[in-house]
Each structure stands twice: as C-alpha cells, then as structure tokens.
Amino acid sequence: MKRLIPYIGLFLYFSSNAQYYFYNDKYYYEDVVFEIGLTGGFMNSLTDLGGKKGIGKGFIKDYRWKTARPSYGFYAAANYRDILTGRLEGTFGEIVGYDSILKNVAASTFGRYERNLSFRSQISEIQLALELHPLFFKNYDIDEEPPRLSPYGVVGAGYFSFNPEANLNGQWYYLAPLRLEGQGMAEYPDRKPYKLKQLNLLGGIGLRYEINSFMMVRLEFLHRKLFTDYLDDVSTDYINPALFGNYLSPSQAAIATQLYFRRNQINPADAQPLPGDQRGDPKDMDCYFTVHAKVGFIIGRKRR
C-alpha cells in the first residue's frame, strides 16, 4: 500500500489539472468548476382545498395558477464536465389554497366550494439535487463547439418547514395547535400530530443556457413529493367539536370551533356536521412545486 501512495498522488494531481478541451482562446475548461447563484419565480401547491371543477383531479390537472405566489432562493453547485451538476439550494416562498376559488363552478364541486376552508403557509426548504445533462454525454473535440443550450433532468431530496394558518375575522391563527381533525386526541389514536418539518423528494426538468465563460442561466420546473396530507391542515373527516374543550384552552377551543367548520359562513342555515362526515381526502398526499429562473456565476476556469 505504501508503494502505491506516490502513484495515487500523481494520478490525483494530473486528474485535477486536466482539461479535456479548450473552452475558448482565453480559458481552459476544468473537469470540475463551481457555481454560485440566485433563483426566483413562483411557488404553488396542490392540496385538498381549492382546485378546479368536479371532485378534484390528480397532479397538474387540478392546479390553479391564481394561487401562485412569489418565491426565491440561492444555491451553490459543482459541475463535472457539464454532464453532472450537484447543488445545495435554499428555497423560500408561500403557498395558499381556498375553496372560494371554486365559486364559479360551485354546482359541480360536490360541496367543496361550500366547505369554505382556506389556508396559507410559509415554506422554507433546503435541498440536495443532481442535474443530468444528456447532450454532454458526448466528448466534444477541441475544434467543436459544445451546445450552449442544454435540457436537463433534476432529482434530489429536501428538508422543508411549513405551518398552515387560517384567517378568522381579520386575524391569522396557526392551525396545527388547534387539532381541528382530532390530532393527538385519545378518541382518535390513529391521528398523530403532524410534524412541521419534514423530508421531501423532488424531481423536475430544466433548460440551461451558457451566456459566457462566467455566467449560466436556467429555467426550471421542480416538483416536490411529500409524505404528509396536512400541508393545508385538511385531510380526513369532521370530529365532535365538544372535544376541543377537553384538549385546548377556552380561548383556543372557541377559535377551533369556528375554524374546523365554515360552511355556515356561506349559508347560515347549514347544520353542523356529524362526526365522520367528510372534510378532506386522505388518499392522496399534498405537494408543492416551483417554476424558477436561475442566474449562476462560474468559479474555477483558468486562463490559458
């Protein structure tokens, strides 16, 4: 092993200093270059609330662009020969959902409009992701210009925080502590309090354009698969509101009683729901996505 150490050192030295083509007449293209950048665009979600007409559809068919909100972030990346880019990224934004968006198609929504629930939540996320650029699987010769525009795929994982809120008489209230669907109550042992910080999986597609030796721009769609149905605090069915008084303070119980059921704000004649009446749909997890433009600055190219 001791005999191999000098050879390993030489291999690493030459590998780290090797160029596989000249970037242009002024700069070498290193095997690995680094990039830092900013990202911005919008964030949207798909939850039990809002959506389009009917009983609700899957994935992008139920998205409403009206609920998109601004988001932003920053990233640092390492790029290997333009083929593979690994990046660490922080993303921040807001998601919203409200049944009142269904007003014009209320007759087709099977009571979703009349349910009259709504939420907003701040999202903070840190992610590790890989970009794969198939056009660079080919080795380009010195006299052959590689493509400046490159489509790519993205996969990765993230760690995000959320905290749904609802508005009541002009005041915003965090919903998780109110246990509106019986989370953490002995009467509902299968409904555990949901964690406000969780893992996600992400995947998407993008286009990268190399402006010059030191600047990249991207346009990217990135979807998050979640492991919670409580992004909007709505998932299963109504509970007996008398239970709020057993687990919450009197002031919290009063707020919870008004927020767990809001049909009577549209039609005061609507009767209170029975325990077990449908409030949400637990079969599908919630999700959110971003559409972002990215501007990156290259570090690591050397002069010839």
N, C-alpha and C positions, 0 to 999 in steps of 0.2 A: 504493500500500500504506500509506504514511504517513497518508493521509486516512482510511483505514478503521480505524486503530488506536483512535481515540476511540469509534467506534461499537461495535467489538468489546468494548472495556472496559465500555461501558454495558450491552451485552447480557449479558455475564458477570455484572455486578453485579446486574441485575434478575432474571436466572435464578437466581442463588444465593440471592436473598432472596424468591423467590416461594413462596407457599403455594397449593396447589390446593384445599384445603378446611380448615375448622377441625377440629382433632382433637376438641376439646370446648370448653366455655365458658371454659377457662383457658389452653389451649395451641394454638398453631399446629402444623400438620403440615408440616414442611420437606420439600422434594423428596428430600433425602438426609439420613438420620440414621445414626448409628453405634451399634454394639452390641458389648459385650464379655460373655463368658460362660464358664461351666463346663459340662462334659459328662461323663457317666458311664453305665456299663451293663456290657455284656459283649462279649467277642470270641470268635469261633470260626473254625474253618478247615475246608477240605476238601482233603485230601492223599491220598497213596497208602495211608496207614495208617489202620486202623480203619474206620469207616463202618457200613453195615448189611449184612444178609444178601445172599447171591448173589455175583456177581463185582464188585459195586460199581456205583453208579448215578451219573448226572450231576447236577451242581448241588445244589439243596436237598434232593433225594430221598435223598441219602446223608449228610446232616448228622446228627450226634448231639448233642443238647443237653447230654448228660452231660459233654462235653468243653469246654463254655463256661467261660470264665474272666473275672474282673473286668477292666475297662479304664476309662480315664479320659482327660480331656484339657481343653483350653481353646481359646478362639477369639476372634478379633476380626473384625467384619464391617461392611460398608457396605450400607445398604438404600436402594434407589431406589424411592420411591413404593409400597413394599410389593410391587412386581412382581418385582424382581430384587434378590437379595442376593448379594454377593460376599464370601467369607470366607477367612481364613487360619486354619488349625486344626492343633494338635498333638494326637496321639493316642498313648497308651501302653497296652500290655497284654501278655498272654501267650497263646500257642496251644499246644495239646498234641494228641497222637494216639498211639494204641496199639492194636495188633492184639488184645490180650487182651480188649478190649471186645466182641469177636465170640464169646466163649466159648459163649454160649447158642445160637448159630446156627452153630457151627463146622462142622457137617456140610454146610452149604450154601455155604461160602465158598471152595471150591476151593483150599485151602491157605493162605488169607490169615491165618486165625487161627493156624495152626501156624507161619507165618513168624515171629511173635512179636517183631516190631520195635516200637520206640516212640521218641518224641522229645518235647521241649519247646523252645520258643524265645521269647525276649522280642522284642516288636515295638515299635519307635519309628517314628513317621510324622509328616511334615509335609505338609499338603495345601493346594491352592488349589481352591476349589469354588464353583459357582454354584447358587443356589436359584432356581427359577422358580415363581411363584405365579399360576396361571391365573385365579383368582377376581378378581384385581385388574387384569386387562386392561380392565375396565370403569372409567370415571371416575365416581366417586360424587359426587352433589350435596352441597351444604353441609348440607341438612336430611335427608340419607340416611346412615344409619349403615353403614359398611363392615363386612364379616364379621370377627368376632374369630377364628374357627377357619378355617384355610386349609391345604388339602392342597398339597403341592409336590413337584417333582422335583429331583434333585441330580445334577450331572455335574461332573467335575473330574479332577485328576491329583495324584499324591502321590510322595513320595520316602521310602522306608522302609528300615529296617535289621532284620536277623534274624540268628540264629546258633544253629542247631539243636544240641541236646545229647541225650545218652542216658545212662541210669543203668546202671552196672555195679558190682555188689557194694556198693551204697550210695554210690558216687562218681559225680559227673556229669562227662562228658567232652564237649568240643566236637567235633563230627563232621567239619566241613569240613577241618581239617588232616589227618585220618586217611585221606582219599581212598578211602573204602570201595567206591566203584564205579570206581576207576581214574582219577579226575580228575587230569589233569596228567601221567599216565604215558605214556611213549613207546609202550607197547604199545596204548594207546587214544588215538590222536591226535585223535579227534573228541570226546573228553570233556575239556573245558576246566574248570579250577577255577571254581566259581560265585562270583559277586560277592555279598557280604553286605550291600551297599547298592544298591538298585535303584529304578527308576521303577515306578509302577503307574497304572492308570486306575480311576476309581471312578464308581459310579452308584448311585442309590437313590431312596427315596421317604420322605416325612415328613408330619407334621401340626404346624402351628404355632398356638399359641393366645396371644392378646394379653391378658394379665391386667389391665394398666392402662397408664397413659401411659409407664411406665418399665420394664416387665418383660414379657418373652416367655418362653414355654416351648415346647419341641418334643419330639416323639418321632420317631426317625429310624432307618431301616434303610439301611445303606450297605455295598455290596459292592465288593471290590477285584479287578480283573482283573490277574493277574501275568504276567510273562514268564519265569518260572522254574518248574521242576518239582522244585526241591531245597529247598523250604521245610522238608521233613522229612528231607532228605538221602537220599531214596529215589526212584529214577527208572527205572533200566534193568535190568541183569542182574548176576549174580554174576561176580566175577573170580577168578583164581587167587590164593589167599592168600599164596603164596610171594613174590608181587611186593611185598608190604608191606615185607619186609626189604630190598628194593633201594632204597626211597624214603624210609623212615621210620627213626627211631632204634629201637634194640632195644626200648625200653620202649613206644614208640608202636606198633610192629609187633605186640607182644604184645596190646595193647589192641584194635587194629584187627581182629586175627584173632578175637577174642571177640565184637566188636560187629557185624561185617559179616554174620554168620550165627548165628542164635539159635534155630533150630528144635530143636537138641539140648537146650535147657533145658526143653522140654516133653516131648520123647521122646529120651532119651539114645541110643537105637538109630538115630536118623536119621543117614543118611550125609551127609558133606559134599557141597555142591552142585558140579556141574560148571561150569566157566567157560561163560557163555552161558545158564545156567538163569535163568528169570525171577525178578527181585527186585521190580521195580516196573513201572509202566505209563507210558511216556514220551509217550503220545499226547495226554494232557490236562495242562495246566498246573495247578499248585496255586492256591489262592485263600484269602482270609480275609474276614470281614465283622464289622461291629459293629452292635449294637442299643443305641442310646443315648438317654437323656433329656438335654435341654439346658435350661439356665436362662440367659437373657440379660438384660442391663440396657441400656436405651436412653440414648444420649447425643445431644443436639442438638435437642430440642424446645424451642421458645421460648414464653414467656408472651405472651398477647395484650395 
